[in-house]
Amino acid sequence: MKLSALAQESGVSTASIKYYIHVGILRPGHKRNATTADYSQAHLDRLGLITWLRRQLGSPIDSIAALTRAIDDESLENIELMGFCQRLALEASNVLKSAAGSSSHSEPEPATATAAAEPAPAPKPIENDIRDVLQELGWPDISPTAVASMAGVLEELSTSGYPVGRDTIMRHIQALTEVASRNTTPITDDLSRDQICIEVVRGITLHNRLLVATSALVHASLSAMPRSSQSI
């Protein structure tokens, strides 16, 4: 398709498309001649991802550029790419706070001899509890980002005086298992890598919003009903 058709189908102006090509987050079209280029479904997929990140998360161009470089890096497996998307979504939603001194949306970097020589920070006790629960459930522990995110929230709860333990972790994980199973079903290797990324980022963002709203509804309703004392 021509540039005008790409703009019409994607809902993105030709000026914005040219800008995205200029900054390197959208590949140029296939040149037909000096003034005309052809664009494909891959361009539509990429524009859909860029548009969602810009409009829904307000992601800056440098963060989107880091993500698109990860997408275009064929050495990065889909599961690693999904972890990258998860971190972006959690940080944009203020669920995950970046570690001090690190970039908010850093790209995966190959290990170096220097990095390998540096000892990894010791896991926090609450992170070990989370991993113990995952092991008990027989689930793979593949997302340090998610573990760190959950551990951070649990620590804040504990500091605020709420009782927190392995039962808290297990109860919340089990409560969300059915919902998460349904949400992750559409994400398959049949999708393009851009489509995988938008499914992950959009899914995490929108379902986090739904969970917060549902939590407010449930807590409000239960607070108005006679109840026995319960811990989190």
C-alpha positions as CSV (number, residue, x, y, z in Angstrom):
1,M,0.0,0.0,0.0
2,K,1.1,3.6,-0.5
3,L,1.8,6.1,2.2
4,S,-1.6,7.7,1.9
5,A,-3.3,4.3,2.3
6,L,-1.2,3.4,5.3
7,A,-2.1,6.7,6.9
8,Q,-5.8,6.2,6.3
9,E,-5.8,2.6,7.5
10,S,-3.7,3.2,10.6
11,G,-5.3,6.6,11.6
12,V,-1.8,8.1,11.8
13,S,-1.0,11.2,9.7
14,T,1.6,11.0,7.0
15,A,3.7,13.6,8.8
16,S,3.8,11.4,11.9
17,I,4.6,8.3,9.8
18,K,7.5,10.2,8.2
19,Y,8.7,11.3,11.7
20,Y,8.6,7.7,13.1
21,I,10.6,6.6,10.1
22,H,13.1,9.4,10.7
23,V,13.7,8.6,14.3
24,G,14.0,4.9,13.5
25,I,11.0,3.3,15.3
26,L,9.3,2.5,11.9
27,R,11.1,0.9,9.0
28,P,11.0,2.7,5.7
29,G,8.7,1.3,3.0
30,H,10.0,-0.7,0.1
31,K,11.1,1.8,-2.5
32,R,9.3,1.5,-5.9
33,N,11.0,4.6,-7.3
34,A,12.5,7.9,-6.2
35,T,9.2,9.2,-4.8
36,T,7.1,6.2,-4.0
37,A,7.3,3.3,-1.5
38,D,5.2,0.3,-0.6
39,Y,4.1,-0.4,3.0
40,S,2.9,-3.7,4.4
41,Q,0.9,-5.2,7.3
42,A,4.1,-5.1,9.3
43,H,4.0,-1.3,9.1
44,L,0.4,-1.4,10.3
45,D,1.3,-3.6,13.2
46,R,4.2,-1.3,14.2
47,L,2.0,1.8,13.9
48,G,-0.7,0.2,16.1
49,L,1.9,-0.5,18.8
50,I,3.4,3.0,18.6
51,T,0.0,4.7,18.6
52,W,-1.2,2.7,21.7
53,L,2.0,3.4,23.6
54,R,1.9,7.1,22.8
55,R,-1.8,7.7,23.5
56,Q,-2.5,5.3,26.4
57,L,0.8,5.3,28.3
58,G,2.4,8.6,27.1
59,S,5.6,6.7,26.3
60,P,8.4,8.9,25.1
61,I,10.1,8.2,21.8
62,D,13.3,6.9,23.4
63,S,11.3,4.2,25.3
64,I,9.5,3.2,22.2
65,A,12.8,3.1,20.3
66,A,14.2,0.7,22.9
67,L,11.2,-1.6,22.6
68,T,11.3,-1.5,18.8
69,R,15.0,-2.4,18.8
70,A,14.2,-5.4,21.0
71,I,11.4,-6.4,18.6
72,D,13.7,-6.2,15.7
73,D,16.5,-8.2,17.5
74,E,15.9,-11.7,16.1
75,S,18.3,-13.1,18.7
76,L,15.8,-12.2,21.4
77,E,13.2,-14.9,22.0
78,N,9.5,-14.1,22.3
79,I,9.5,-15.0,26.0
80,E,12.3,-12.5,26.6
81,L,10.5,-9.9,24.5
82,M,7.4,-10.3,26.5
83,G,9.4,-9.7,29.7
84,F,10.7,-6.5,28.2
85,C,7.1,-5.4,27.4
86,Q,5.9,-6.4,30.9
87,R,8.6,-4.1,32.5
88,L,7.6,-1.2,30.2
89,A,3.9,-1.6,31.1
90,L,4.5,-1.9,34.9
91,E,6.8,1.1,35.0
92,A,4.4,3.2,32.9
93,S,1.6,2.2,35.3
94,N,3.8,3.1,38.3
95,V,3.5,-0.4,39.6
96,L,7.2,-1.1,39.3
97,K,9.7,1.5,40.4
98,S,13.0,1.4,38.5
99,A,16.0,0.5,40.6
100,A,18.1,3.4,41.6
101,G,20.7,4.3,39.1
102,S,19.2,2.3,36.3
103,S,17.4,3.4,33.1
104,S,13.6,3.1,33.2
105,H,13.4,1.2,29.9
106,S,16.8,-0.2,29.5
107,E,17.4,-2.8,26.7
108,P,18.5,-6.3,27.4
109,E,22.3,-6.3,27.3
110,P,24.6,-9.2,26.7
111,A,26.6,-10.4,29.7
112,T,30.2,-9.1,29.9
113,A,33.1,-10.5,31.8
114,T,32.9,-7.5,34.1
115,A,29.2,-7.9,34.7
116,A,29.6,-11.6,35.3
117,A,32.2,-11.0,38.0
118,E,29.9,-8.7,40.0
119,P,27.9,-10.7,42.5
120,A,24.1,-10.5,42.0
121,P,22.2,-8.8,44.8
122,A,20.8,-11.2,47.4
123,P,17.1,-11.8,47.0
124,K,14.8,-10.3,49.6
125,P,13.0,-12.7,51.9
126,I,9.7,-11.8,50.4
127,E,11.0,-12.6,46.9
128,N,12.1,-16.0,48.2
129,D,8.6,-16.5,49.6
130,I,7.1,-15.7,46.2
131,R,9.4,-18.1,44.4
132,D,8.6,-20.8,47.0
133,V,4.9,-20.4,46.2
134,L,5.6,-20.6,42.4
135,Q,7.5,-23.8,43.0
136,E,4.7,-25.2,45.1
137,L,2.3,-24.5,42.3
138,G,4.6,-26.0,39.8
139,W,4.9,-22.7,37.8
140,P,8.0,-21.6,36.0
141,D,9.9,-18.7,37.6
142,I,10.7,-16.7,34.5
143,S,10.0,-13.1,35.4
144,P,12.3,-11.3,37.8
145,T,10.4,-8.1,37.0
146,A,7.1,-9.5,38.2
147,V,8.6,-11.1,41.3
148,A,10.3,-7.8,42.2
149,S,7.1,-5.9,41.5
150,M,5.0,-8.1,43.8
151,A,7.6,-8.1,46.5
152,G,7.7,-4.3,46.5
153,V,4.0,-4.0,47.0
154,L,4.0,-6.7,49.7
155,E,6.8,-4.8,51.5
156,E,4.7,-1.6,51.4
157,L,1.7,-3.5,52.9
158,S,3.9,-4.9,55.6
159,T,5.3,-1.5,56.4
160,S,1.8,-0.1,56.6
161,G,0.9,-2.6,59.3
162,Y,-0.9,-5.3,57.3
163,P,-0.1,-8.9,58.0
164,V,1.9,-10.4,55.0
165,G,3.1,-13.9,54.5
166,R,3.2,-16.8,52.1
167,D,-0.6,-17.3,52.5
168,T,-1.1,-13.8,51.3
169,I,1.0,-14.5,48.2
170,M,-0.8,-17.8,47.5
171,R,-4.3,-16.4,48.0
172,H,-3.8,-13.5,45.6
173,I,-2.1,-15.7,43.0
174,Q,-4.9,-18.3,43.1
175,A,-7.6,-15.6,43.0
176,L,-6.1,-14.3,39.7
177,T,-5.2,-17.6,38.0
178,E,-8.5,-18.0,36.1
179,V,-8.5,-14.4,34.9
180,A,-4.8,-14.5,33.8
181,S,-5.4,-17.8,32.0
182,R,-8.1,-16.2,29.9
183,N,-6.1,-13.1,29.3
184,T,-3.0,-14.9,28.1
185,T,-4.7,-17.3,25.7
186,P,-4.6,-15.0,22.7
187,I,-0.8,-14.5,22.9
188,T,0.7,-17.1,20.6
189,D,3.8,-17.4,18.4
190,D,1.4,-17.0,15.4
191,L,1.3,-13.3,16.1
192,S,3.9,-10.9,14.8
193,R,6.3,-9.6,17.4
194,D,4.7,-6.2,17.3
195,Q,1.3,-7.8,17.9
196,I,2.7,-9.8,20.8
197,C,4.0,-6.6,22.3
198,I,0.8,-4.7,22.0
199,E,-1.2,-7.7,23.5
200,V,1.2,-7.8,26.5
201,V,1.4,-4.1,27.1
202,R,-2.3,-3.4,26.5
203,G,-3.4,-6.5,28.5
204,I,-1.3,-5.6,31.5
205,T,-2.3,-1.9,31.5
206,L,-6.0,-2.4,31.0
207,H,-6.4,-5.4,33.3
208,N,-4.4,-3.6,36.0
209,R,-7.0,-0.7,35.7
210,L,-9.8,-3.2,35.9
211,L,-8.3,-4.9,38.9
212,V,-8.0,-1.6,40.8
213,A,-11.6,-0.7,40.0
214,T,-12.9,-4.1,40.9
215,S,-10.9,-4.1,44.2
216,A,-12.5,-0.7,45.1
217,L,-15.9,-2.1,44.3
218,V,-15.4,-5.3,46.3
219,H,-13.8,-3.6,49.3
220,A,-16.6,-1.0,49.4
221,S,-19.3,-3.6,49.3
222,L,-17.7,-5.9,51.9
223,S,-17.0,-3.0,54.2
224,A,-20.8,-2.3,54.4
225,M,-21.6,-5.9,55.3
226,P,-21.3,-7.7,58.7
227,R,-18.0,-9.7,58.6
228,S,-15.5,-11.5,60.8
229,S,-12.0,-10.1,61.2
230,Q,-9.9,-11.2,58.2
231,S,-6.3,-10.7,57.3
232,I,-5.0,-9.8,53.8
